[in-house]
Amino acid sequence: MNNPIINTKSLGIAFLLVALAYIDAAIAAFLIGWVTGDKHPILIAFTADIAATLTIYAWARVFRNASFYDPYWSVAPIAIAVFWVTTAAATISTCRPWIVIALVSLWGLRLTWNWARGWRGLKHEDWRYADMRERHGPKKRFWIVELIGIELVPTLAVFLGCLSLYPVLADSTRSIWWPDAIAVLVAAAAIFIETMADEQMIAFARTKQPGQIMNKGLWKYSRHPNYFGEISFWWGLYFFGLAANASYWWTIAGPIAITLLFLFISIPMMDKRSKERRPKYAEHMKKVSTLVPWRIKRKIGFIG
């Protein structure tokens, strides 16, 4: 039988190593930012973001656990937002930036906590990464799959999503107005939906039986309500960007990239695994919406 004291100590050491990895990444980002300090703030943030990602990648390779990267999705936007707001702190004349930073922080800290309470240490790696490691072993160069597919692609998608923050925090052309109310509603509702979906799934996981399908709460109306909340949050940030400075309309590339990432990578992987593990899941897919919560599945483009 495993000793719970030893397990607790091992888990504590694992989290300490993750914390050290992110401190190391922050130092790398700061140094790159210092070197490129005369460039545009968007370029500085981008190069620092890549440097931090490569640092986390190095730690993940050393400990053979790609889940070192998992908190990066939710931590990086907070750091980017804080950096951009400091570049224009003297020009902030509305409460919009602080509302956005509060929402990004709430979203990021909650998502990070959700990962932390489910991670069981250095021997626990997200099943998707473990599957990729098995399929792309040493001879098939898993290292490049990890670098590009697991770390760089999500980093680039999240950075594109963060571009909507720049006009809000550093280049706003107008005071807060009614479109901001829409942005607040979308972003706040997204956080609420994602939180509820995660909590419902955690409660279900404690008592589920082999092959059982989650079809209660929000999961009764969507197979992936947590992903719906996540995607909606990035669209909420985009609406904030439009409200602050409509000339940044092109930052729509961010929420589009994140939406496509979930629709064509994350959701198919989750559905494929569920069909393999749950005999009735294929029938469940016919009845329940893929993403947007509906009472009855509807054939509306890619959301049904």
Order of alpha helices (4+ residues) and beta strands (2+ residues): alpha-alpha-alpha-alpha-alpha-alpha-alpha-alpha-alpha-alpha-alpha-alpha-alpha
